[in-house]
Amino acid sequence: MRAVVLVGGEGTRLRPLTETIPKPLLPLMDRPSLDHVLDHLARHGIHEVVLSSPYLESTFHDFIEARRGDPAITWITEPEPLGTGGAIVNAMGQLGDEPFLALNGDILTDLDLTAMAAFHRERRADATIALHPVEDARAFGLVPTGPDGRVLEFREKPEEPVPGDVNAGTYVLEPGALAEWAEGGNVSIERRIFPALIEAGRRVFGFVTDSYWLDIGTPDTYLRAHFDILEGKVEGERYPAPFVADGAVVDLRAHLGRWVVVGAGASVGPGAEIDDSVLHAGAVVEQGAKVVGSILGPGSVVGVGATVIGSALAASARVRPGASVRGARISAGGEAPEG
């Protein structure tokens, strides 16, 4: 089975982190987040992957060159943003005539793709949608299924917190199910294609799973993804907690809490305190500074004695010595005022 991974999201909710780094290439632990997605596919026997994106291939050139392994990657640049459905249709020429996987590239999951593909075959489905149960569906919308697992409808996001199954952004699709949209164009698979297939009586099934699943779409969920990996919640991902990458320097007089990631080449000075935070490659936390619940982009600097709480610093951003910032979003190369 082949797969298409959608990597075209602009990551607007993750700004300023995505001002200089495409969302799929944001570091997750010690590697780009897309690396984790591709490794997960390889573990389930997916050896050929199409990456579909409106980004130019040159943006991902170094990443693709560094992979050079399993799965083999084919890049497709969308002529314009095509939406989730249009991007999948645009990639179908590279996917053959067999059922294929399609998934969003900004999701961290240990979903059993092998079991999902078997479920799809057993049900003789036209489309199978991975569904994840949540306690509060307001951020997602609901996807109810019948007793046989057949999807009944796609409901809009509820106004009140209600439990239910939500779309987990991973699909097994028959090429023929998308024939109506073969001419391409911008179309959403969630808002247009799946509802149209259901209305036409096509065999659309939900594969309900309680596997780990997280949409890495905001700074809060980005942090949570790291903490969940450190806690061992994600199958196939094993890191010590705290995690200090090779080449990072942490002074023996500094304090690192358990839920901390320090990227390659980052440095933490004497007396500094880091808790519940992620430091990207080359980030610097100077003497006596305090960082809590924050993300420090590559090459960013937290000055001597500064305090950073619940904030996100883009690449090369600076918090001046003695400054105190809370809930800040500092753009690439920007500075926080002195405290």
N, C-alpha and C positions, 0 to 999 in steps of 0.2 A: 504493500500500500504506500502511496505517496501522500505528501501533505503540502498545503499552502499555508504560510504564516503571514498574517497581515501586520505589517510593521510601519504603517503610514501615519499613525497618530501623532499629532503635534504636541501632545502633552501639556496643553494649556493649564490644566489644574495643577501640574507639577512645577510651574514656573515659580521662581527664576532658575531652577535646576536645569530645565530643558532649553534655556536661552542659547547655550553653546554646545549641548550634547543632545542628539536625538533621543527621544524617549526609550527606544529599544536598546540603546547603548549605555544608558545610565548604569553605573556599577551596582551590582547586587552581590554583596560580600566582596570577593576579590576578582570578579569577572563581570562583563556586560550582562545585563539581565537576559538578553536574547540567547546568550550562551547556555543558560539554564534551560530555556525552552527547547533548544535544539538537542541538548543532551537527553532531556526527557523523551523526546521523540525517538532518538537512537536506542534508548533502553527498551522501547517497544517495537523494535524492528523496522522503523521508518528510516530508509536509507537514502531517499531522494526528497528534497524539500525545495519548494519555490518560495522565495521571499518577494512579496508584492508591496510596492510602496511608491508614493509620488516623489520621494526623495531621489536624488541622483545616486547612481551606484557608487560614484566616487566617495560619497559620504560614508559608505560602509566598506570601502575597499580594504582598509587595513584590517577590519574585523574579519571579512571573508577570507583574506589571505592568511590570517592567523589561525583560522579554523582548520582548513586543509584536511579534514578527516570525515568522520561519519556524523551526520548525513551529508551527502554531496549537495551543494547549494547552486540553484539557478536563480539569478536576479531578474526581476521584471520591474522596469520603471513605468508607472502608470502615466499616461499622457496628460492626465489631470486627476485630481482627487476623485475617486470613483465610488466611495462608500464601501461598506463591507461586502455587499452583494456584487457590485460592479468589479471590485478587485478580484473576487473569487472567479467570476466569469472571465475576466481578462487573463487569468492564469491557466485556464482550463486547457489551452493548447499544449501546455507542458505537463499535464497530469494524466494523459492517456484516457482509456475508455473504462477503466475499472473504478469502483468506489474509492473516494479519497477523503482524507482528513482536511478540515479547514479550522484554523484557530487564531484567536487574537494573540498578538505577540507581547501583550502587557499583562499577562496573567501568570501567577505562580501557582502551580498545582502539581499534585502527584496522582492525578486521575489515571485509572487503569485503562489506557487506550486500547489495549489488547481485548479486554472484556467488552469495551464499548463497540469495537468493530465486530466482535462475535454476536453481540446483541442485535446490531444492525442487520447482519446476515440472517439471523434466526427469524427476525420479524419481517424479512423481505421489505425493508423500509426504503422509501425514496429519500428520506432525510431522518437523521437521528441527532437529537440535540442533547448535550450534556446538561443536566439540571442539578442545581445544588440547593438543599433546603436551608432557609434562613429564618431567623426569628422576626426580622423586620424587613419587609420587601419594598419599603418606600423608595429606596435608591435604585431599584432594579425593574420593578414590574413583575407580574406573576405569570407563570406558564403552567396552568392546570392540565392534568392528564386524566384519562379514563382508567377503568380497572385493568385494561389490557396494555396500559402505558402509552396509548395514542394521545397526542397533543390535541387539546380541545380548542384552545385559543391563546392569543397573546394579549394579556390585559395591561392597561396603562398602569403607571406607578400609582399605588394607592395613597390616599392622603393621610390615612391613619396607619400606625404600625401594626401590620398583620403578618403572621408567619406564612410560609409557602415555599414553593420551588421556583427558582429563578434561573434564567439563561446563564450558563457558565462559560459561554464563548468558545465552545469546542463542538464541532459538528462532523458527522460522517455523511457524505453526500454521494448520490448517484448522479453522474453527469447528465443523464436524461432529465432529471428533475429541474435542471436550470435551462433547458432548451428554449423556453419562452423568452429568456433574457439574453440570448446569445449575441444580440447586436450590441450589447454593452451599454455604457452610460453609467451615470451616478445613481446607484440604487442601494438601499439598505436591505440586507438579508433579514434582519430582525423585524423591520417595520413593513416591508413590502413582500419579499419573496416568501417567507414562511407563512404569513397570513394568507397569501394567495394560494399556496399549495394546500393549506388546510381547507380553505373554502372550496377548492376544486376536488376535494375528497382524496387527495394523494396521501400516501402512507407516511405520516410524519410522527415519529415516536420520541418520547423523552426517556433518556437514560439517567435515572436518578442515582446520585452518588453522594456519599458523605465523605469522600476523599478531601484532602486539604485543597482549598481553593481561595485565592485572594486576587482581586483586581487591584493592581498597583497603579492607582490613578491619582493619588494625592500624596503630599508629604507625610501625612499620618499613616496611610497604608504602606507607603514606601518604608518608613521606619518599622512598622509592624512586620513586614516581610522579613526583614533582617532578624528581628527578635524571635520570630517563629522558627526561622532556620536555626538560630543559636539554641533554641529550646528543644530542637529535635523533632518538631512537629511535621516537617516535610520529608517524606520518604525519598531517599536518594541524595539528600543534602546533609553532610556531616561536617560540622565545624566546632572547634572549642569555643567556649564563652568565658571571658571576652575573646574576640578574635583580633590578633595583631598580624597583619600580612608581612611577608618577607620584605625587608628593606625599611620597615617602619622603625622609628626610634622612640621609645617611651622611657622617660627618666624614672629611675627606681623610686624617686620621691613623689612621683605622680600617683593619683588614684584613678583606676579604671573600674567602673561598675561592671556587673556581669553582662549587661545588654549593651555592649559597645563593640563597634567595628572600627579598626584603625587601618586605613588603606596603605598600600605600598608607598614608601617614601614620605609618609606623614610623620610628624614629630609632635611629641607632647612633653612640655617642659616641666621642671621641678615644681612641686606644689600644685600643679594643675589638677583639676577634678573633672572627670568626664563620666556622665551617667546617661544611659538610654539614648545614645547618639551614634551617628555614623560619620566618620571622617573619610573623605575621598583621598585619592592618591595626592601626596604632596601638601595636604592641609597642615597648618601649623597652629598649635595651641601653646601660647607662650607661658612663661612662669606665672604661677598663681592664678591663672585664668580658670573660669568655671563654665562648663558647657553641659546643658541638660536638655534632653528631648529635642535635639537639633540635628541638622544635616549641614556639614561643612563641605562645600564643593572643592574640586581640585585646585590646589594652590591658594586656597583662602587662608586668611590669617586672623586669629583671635589674639589681640595684643595682651601685654603684661597686665594682670589683674582685672581683665575685662570679664563680664558675665554675659552669657548668651543662653537664653531659655526659650524653648519652643520656637526656634527660628530656622530659616533655611538661607544659606549663603551660596550664591552661585560661584562659578569659577573666578578665582583671584579677587573675590570680595574681601573686605577688611573690616574688622571691628577694632577701633582704636584703643590704645591702652587706657584702662580705667573706665571704659564705657560700659553701660549696662543696657542690653536690648532684650526685649521679650516679644514674641510673636512677630518678629521682623522677617521681611523678605527682601534680601539685599541682592541687587542685580549684579551681573558679571562686572568685575572691576570696581564696583561701588564701595562706599565707605559708610560706616555708622559714625555718628558724631561722638565726640569725646564725652565721657560721663562727668 
